[in-house]
Amino acid sequence: MNNYDVVVVGGGTAGSVLAARLSERADLRVLLIEAGSGAPLPAMGTPPAWPTLVRGPANWGELTVPQGAVGAVTPLPRGRGLGGGSSINAMLFTRGHWDSYQRWVEAGAKDWSYYDLLPYFKRSENAVGKDPVLRGRGGPLTVGPADRINPVLAAALAGAIEVGQRRATDISGGIEEGFAPVDLNIVDGRRQSAADAYLTPVLDRGNLEVVTDALVHRLRIVDGRCTGVDYSVGSTLTTVSAGEVVVSAGAFGSAQLLMLSGVGPQEHLRQVGIDVLSDLPGVGANLQDHPIANVVYRSARPVPTPENNHGEIIGLVRSARELTGPDLQLIFVDLPRPVNGHPGPDQGYTIGVSVMQPHSRGTVRLANATPGSAPLIDPNYYGDDRDLDAVVEGLRLARRIGRSAALEQWRAAEVIPGPASDDEEELRDYARRAVASYCHPVGTLAMGDGEHAVVDNELRLRGIAGVRVADGSIMPSIPSGNTNATVYAIAERAAELILEG
């Protein structure tokens, strides 16, 4: 009973998709192993309540190591439970701009351009009323803009147009630049996670087994082949064998599991007392995330009670004209978001600025050889000065929008960083001190053909047979959009590759 055709490690977005798609084949015996709970929390179904989820048991609770000279430490929310990040995130469903996927091709992922991914983007979604050439029909995820935009966010959108920004029609499609309402994973007023859309409807399949509250300790690797995994539920250790193991534990968890299994940079593994089975220097390297800095306003009157996800409108823009695609996202938020070291107003709204194409690269490393312990995560935010250049341009645009006539009836005062912070160095210093994660870590097991590539173009782990990786960790570079939609597409394609094999 402990023999499976496919074992999927991690029941988040990618794992939910994989378990559902692979178990469509009745002759395949599939096991899905998830570290978190199988029971959704009440707040998961209520879109405005999502900020409470990142402080609860559905989040692993990790932090960055101190960042830069100012030593800022920021939380890194990561979903723990069926649906993973899609069960606790802010429910934005948007592809990156097509130009950002060209960097995957340049890294050696030859068949992974935006247009190669397009069939899998479309397969995942049911985008009612959108262009059927570009958007999906009849997929598990019903996506679309909010039915009613919060008036303060609608005013911010008008402000963006007022200061000369383009009004987009389908900003989530991956083709346009400009500002528009973004697609959301909200159906009939409730969150739709990967577990809701893919996994829950198929839990009664006889060939699919789901184990929750289970910590995977390591991959079992014998003579260069992965034969299964060891996991524990409570104090009970179980070993299962598999024809193929798919690692889908996210940019942090997947890299950590490979290193615990003896696959990774040999010097680091030896430092923490792990026997090296395969020296792969790229494991845990190439970490990328979208850093975000907020401009926060005190409102002149109460902001209407939020109905949706708080962030219903985004903009994709370029920080410099010579760029080939957008490298900044602005998001309008109907709450005064907190900022490191800055108390916000009781009543207000926020314009967030995130660097979408960061040049900085970080790492994930083991703190020790104990499964389940928190890894050492260093995103190296703003390690490359070009990222600071970009965020400063974004902050200037955010403030122009914030000062627009369209927002006059809502605006009392800019509270953070405050009108006194206006020159280049002050804004750069503010960005360093106020840095926060937009919660989109990727890249730690990068796909491609370079020296530090970890998986090939069919997502197979280099040097070890019987293992694939399918989650955000395989992205060679981060797309210029919230990453969840891209993870769905990766998982859809991974399932097809596995079934074809």
PyMOL commands that set and color helices and strands:
alter all, ss='L'
color gray80, all
select helices_A, chain A and resi 13-22+42-45+47-53+84-87+98-106+114-124+151-162+194-202+250-260+266-271+385-402+405-407+424-433+472-474+484-500
alter helices_A, ss='H'
color red, helices_A
select strands_A, chain A and resi 3-9+30-33+62-63+75-76+125-127+141-143+178-181+186-187+190-191+208-211+215-222+225-233+236-247+263-264+278-279+291-299+313-317+328-333+348-355+363-365+376-378+411-416+436-437+467-469
alter strands_A, ss='S'
color yellow, strands_A
deselect
rebuild
show_as cartoon
